[in-house]
């Protein structure tokens, strides 16, 4: 996994998962990451078209707690910034 910052190209009304508020639900429209991260997220159930709910946000830019279907996942904020939501 490459954690180096990459430029994300978002539509004007698009949000990333990292921008969601606690309790907000949305659908994944794109995952802008290298293939390794895309495969890891897909193995966790995070695929384009899936509904995701933000359950909790840790203090000071820490990890996010999300629900995908019946699965709950803790993920880094940098990974959540690569998931485009609608």
Buried (B, 14 or more C-beta within 10 A) or exposed (E): EEEEEEEEEEEEEBBBBBBBEEEEEBEBBBBBBEEEBBEEBEEEBBEEEBEBBBBEBEEEEEBBBBBBEEEEBEBBBBBBBBBBBE
